[in-house]
Amino acid sequence: MKIHEYQAKELFRNFGVPVPEGSVAFSPEEAAAAADKLGGFPVVVKAQIHAGGRGKGGGVKLAKSRKEVSSLAGEIIGMNLVTHQTGPSGQKVRKVLVEQGLDIAKELYLSILPDRATATHVIMASEAGGMDIETVAAETPEKIIKVFVDPLLGLQAYQCRQVGFGLNLPPAALKPFFKLLTGLYKLFAQYDCSLVEINPLVLTADDNVLALDAKLDVDSNALYRHRDIQEYRDIDEEDPLEYEASKHNLNYINLQGAGNIGNMVNGAGLAMATMDIIKLAGAEPANFLDVGGGANAEMVENGFRIILGDENVKGILINIFGGILRCDVLAQGVVEAAKKTGLNVPVVVRMEGTNVEEGRKILAESGLNLITAVDLKDAAAKIAEIAGNA
């Protein structure tokens, strides 16, 4: 689960990570009032969306007066901000963060994330702050410092020194940096984060370090432990179909208009394989949808409704292995769901497993536009035909 920069900075403050003074505003008037509280100019007006690259997209502006704050906030709030992370459709801005300007001496990069290859937490840092870390990694990998932390032992003092010295911080900035890094690691571990990132982490002219930006992602599987983080959820920043799926315990990812074949599968691995099958057939998958091993008629109905909510979908492939979920139960659920949703696109159903013949019989006798496939090869051929006629 992603949260906004201003929300991440609230958490940073709680863990002793210094951030600039500032507050969120939902209108030009609120932005001007927020600037008044800062007691001086310049101030920065920053769009709040769940994406990076906001500055390059025109979502971060410097204001030198109260009038300019109001004007810039008016331009940013309501704009459709397009960055390399939003995709071409962009994201509507509904709020801004108004923050004090700083006398910046140097911009750095700092992040913490899990490293599955080593079963550790890795601290990544670089003197090339303010840039896309992917670009730095590709063009100048020697500028990236990596320090691996055993999650059972936690962050050690010598590891803080490794990072601080690797960033070539002046001696006066080392102590505040060690405090910042220690607080950041505690936040990362305590809230089950999948990423904490500061880009840029700034060194000021008086040798202080502050998080000028803040990005924080929490593992959604751990949210039951963090009720306070759940309150940060911003539904406006989520895909409407993905949000609807989450309410019905369906694992759904919208591929944002990339394809025209919807798919419904029980099992994440099978779902990934099914997407490959669709591509091999010459078509493009429109979504990832795993209904789980214990799917019932209601879940199938909700799955259909969500898939059909994507206007790009011209056909659906259902690929089910009947173990816990018997094929006859699934078939009955598909028939009921098709009738309730007013299904108007062809559906290819490939089933294997318990009571498969009974399931195929139910589909054949339904009178609906349900096409039975005997195996994956057959399913792929029929999907290719649907894609060709779409």
Salt bridges, closest charged atoms under 4 A:
GLU5 OE2 - LYS9 NZ 2.76
GLU5 OE2 - LYS46 NZ 2.63
GLU5 OE1 - ARG54 NH1 2.89
ASP36 OD2 - ARG66 NE 2.87
GLU99 OE2 - LYS9 NZ 2.62
GLU99 OE1 - LYS46 NZ 3.79
GLU127 OE1 - LYS106 NZ 2.57
ASP132 OD2 - LYS56 NZ 3.22
ASP192 OD1 - ARG225 NH2 2.95
ASP192 OD2 - HIS226 NE2 2.62
ASP213 OD1 - ARG54 NH2 3.07
ASP234 OD2 - HIS4 NE2 2.71
ASP234 OD2 - LYS95 NZ 2.85
ASP236 OD2 - ARG94 NE 3.59
GLU238 OE2 - ARG233 NE 2.64
GLU244 OE1 - LYS247 NZ 3.25
GLU244 OE2 - HIS248 NE2 3.08
GLU244 OE2 - ARG305 NH1 3.45
GLU284 OE1 - LYS279 NZ 2.84
GLU301 OE1 - LYS340 NZ 3.57
ASP328 OD2 - ARG326 NH2 2.97
GLU352 OE2 - ARG360 NH2 3.23
GLU357 OE2 - ARG360 NH1 3.29
ASP378 OD2 - LYS382 NZ 3.02
